[in-house]
């Protein structure tokens, strides 16, 4: 019993040090050796500090700890997923896509990995590659307005204007209070030469903006 309490105290003490930022990366090995942490405990420590770095807006620093977390839990897709987010935040889009693919290999039904992969492919203007990813995302969660929004952008980028308008209209139907959906739908209808529908959406944009301004006053 005493040994169990001692091990638990050791783990939480190390977690506290990591979370408070007082334990530098280069001294972690010394602490691990001193307290004989299990691989599971090490994974938790790296997870804690990586999440702290991400919350602090330091994705580059977080990557070092995420790699260690992934190394200690090779079958867990979560550290890889977090790595993909960090890489995307750093603008390293190709590596982010590669990491999201690794996540999906471990867990093919990881919705957010597919969603973020599609979003990153859009940023890379890889519309043809983004389309099947986002079509699968929409099929899995047909009630997700954000997914239809991204799908609409992908169709539009691939010069499939009618399908883009259809997907963007679905996003509006699911979330009629989101300004950017109406904005994009307005511009897409301008290109379609449907100026009446475009004007309706631009009018809705102004109404929503005025409503938001009133709420902030």
PyMOL commands that set and color helices and strands:
alter all, ss='L'
color gray80, all
select helices_A, chain A and resi 2-20+25-35+39-55+59-72+77-89+93-106+111-123+127-140+145-157+161-174+179-191+195-216
alter helices_A, ss='H'
color red, helices_A
deselect
rebuild
show_as cartoon
